[in-house]
């Protein structure tokens, strides 16, 4: 036996309000948002963590626009889309708190949280099995983390901090795509003085994914349209061999 998950607006509003909590930021803004502290709360409720890619996958699937935030409208619209296409078995919806993979503060929230967890887990499989989807997801991440917490502005340049990029690369590779030289790449980025401003540009971020398809560096051509950092990295690897 199974039934569709009920996503009544009032219930979604109540769930969002619970996750959002009372913060000064949400009091001052026109539209409430789930920022990093609230995203951590949501992740824990779903049985996930900010140290995995779960909230990134969720934000990507909902096309979230605000850096490191999920707006209330995005949450409500996204949940309505999820619930309209999800059926949960009687076994799943009647699970005890100890057996349930989600930590629901109210019984009424549990079916919604189970549907959301299922959605996030399904996305993980889809991204691992589809290079094109993963490419879109990978590019989305750069845009979504552009905030004062993860962005540095020096001499007119804007980009992702190396520290943030390294954390993300370690979560993305090899979980979604193999990059045999990941450790070498991270050592190269963090030890070489190639990034005097401490930032990774959008172009370098995006081109690194394409660079992971290059497996034989002996055939690497510096005349190809790679960022200069890739040229230097190939030389760095060759010098170690």
Secondary structure by P-SEA (a helix, b strand, c coil): ccccccccaaaaaaaaaaaacccccccccccccccaaaaaaaaaaaccccccaaaaaaaaaacccccccccaaaaaaaaaaaaaccccccccccccccccccccccccaaaaaaaaaaaaaaaaaaaaccaaaaaaaaaaaaaaacccccccccccbbbbcaaaaaaaaaaaccccccccaaaaaaaaaacccccccccccaaaaaaaaaaccccccccccccccccaaaaaaaaaaaaac
